[in-house]
Amino acid sequence: MEKAYPLGFMQRGQEGIIREMAGGLKMRQRLTEMGMVKGSEIKIIRNDSHGPLIISLGEERLAIGRGVSHKILIEEKK
């Protein structure tokens, strides 16, 4: 397995696989309700230096706050 790093460090167009979600129970429950679970494949649509990240998760697009994005560990998809 490759090294995992925070979702917020990924650049537009990069793809990855969710490996870990840190944070509280409520945050993890909310992410799970949105379909973000370990093993899910995501793609970065937008990651500016400010504001939320826009990601693609399957056919859905989600906005993830910058603070939360640093608690989601991603392995880059090769």
One Martini backbone bead per residue (centre of mass of N, CA, C, O) as a GRO file, in nm:
protein
   78
    1MET     BB    1   0.097   0.036   0.021
    2GLU     BB    2   0.063   0.349   0.002
    3LYS     BB    3   0.089   0.657   0.100
    4ALA     BB    4  -0.099   0.857   0.307
    5TYR     BB    5  -0.293   1.162   0.258
    6PRO     BB    6  -0.444   1.444   0.259
    7LEU     BB    7  -0.693   1.563   0.063
    8GLY     BB    8  -0.595   1.873   0.065
    9PHE     BB    9  -0.319   1.791  -0.112
   10MET     BB   10  -0.469   1.767  -0.358
   11GLN     BB   11  -0.511   1.794  -0.701
   12ARG     BB   12  -0.637   1.865  -0.979
   13GLY     BB   13  -0.728   1.538  -1.117
   14GLN     BB   14  -0.682   1.367  -0.893
   15GLU     BB   15  -0.667   1.031  -0.770
   16GLY     BB   16  -0.834   0.827  -0.509
   17ILE     BB   17  -0.823   0.645  -0.191
   18ILE     BB   18  -0.985   0.575   0.086
   19ARG     BB   19  -0.822   0.494   0.412
   20GLU     BB   20  -0.903   0.738   0.619
   21MET     BB   21  -1.099   0.866   0.914
   22ALA     BB   22  -1.089   1.122   1.103
   23GLY     BB   23  -1.242   1.205   1.393
   24GLY     BB   24  -1.550   1.222   1.474
   25LEU     BB   25  -1.841   1.056   1.473
   26LYS     BB   26  -2.017   1.266   1.324
   27MET     BB   27  -1.832   1.307   1.084
   28ARG     BB   28  -1.822   1.010   0.989
   29GLN     BB   29  -2.126   0.982   0.949
   30ARG     BB   30  -2.161   1.202   0.736
   31LEU     BB   31  -1.966   1.084   0.526
   32THR     BB   32  -2.115   0.815   0.498
   33GLU     BB   33  -2.387   0.940   0.399
   34MET     BB   34  -2.222   1.052   0.132
   35GLY     BB   35  -2.022   0.784   0.059
   36MET     BB   36  -1.768   0.803   0.251
   37VAL     BB   37  -1.554   0.531   0.230
   38LYS     BB   38  -1.358   0.293   0.257
   39GLY     BB   39  -1.238   0.257  -0.084
   40SER     BB   40  -1.315   0.502  -0.214
   41GLU     BB   41  -1.338   0.680  -0.513
   42ILE     BB   42  -1.167   0.982  -0.607
   43LYS     BB   43  -1.197   1.326  -0.743
   44ILE     BB   44  -1.052   1.625  -0.822
   45ILE     BB   45  -1.202   1.931  -0.919
   46ARG     BB   46  -1.142   2.133  -0.663
   47ASN     BB   47  -0.832   2.321  -0.532
   48ASP     BB   48  -0.797   2.578  -0.373
   49SER     BB   49  -0.657   2.800  -0.131
   50HIS     BB   50  -0.974   2.822  -0.089
   51GLY     BB   51  -1.213   2.675   0.037
   52PRO     BB   52  -1.369   2.425  -0.089
   53LEU     BB   53  -1.380   2.109  -0.199
   54ILE     BB   54  -1.419   1.939  -0.509
   55ILE     BB   55  -1.573   1.623  -0.557
   56SER     BB   56  -1.568   1.296  -0.692
   57LEU     BB   57  -1.834   1.041  -0.631
   58GLY     BB   58  -1.884   0.908  -0.883
   59GLU     BB   59  -2.173   1.089  -0.979
   60GLU     BB   60  -2.089   1.276  -0.755
   61ARG     BB   61  -2.079   1.601  -0.596
   62LEU     BB   62  -1.860   1.741  -0.344
   63ALA     BB   63  -1.835   1.945  -0.057
   64ILE     BB   64  -1.529   2.009   0.125
   65GLY     BB   65  -1.395   2.110   0.389
   66ARG     BB   66  -1.081   2.192   0.481
   67GLY     BB   67  -1.074   2.059   0.762
   68VAL     BB   68  -1.186   1.782   0.674
   69SER     BB   69  -0.972   1.720   0.447
   70HIS     BB   70  -0.743   1.665   0.677
   71LYS     BB   71  -0.907   1.384   0.784
   72ILE     BB   72  -0.861   1.258   0.494
   73LEU     BB   73  -0.715   0.969   0.379
   74ILE     BB   74  -0.506   0.926   0.084
   75GLU     BB   75  -0.454   0.721  -0.198
   76GLU     BB   76  -0.298   0.729  -0.476
   77LYS     BB   77  -0.389   0.679  -0.799
   78LYS     BB   78  -0.227   0.496  -1.074
   0.00000   0.00000   0.00000
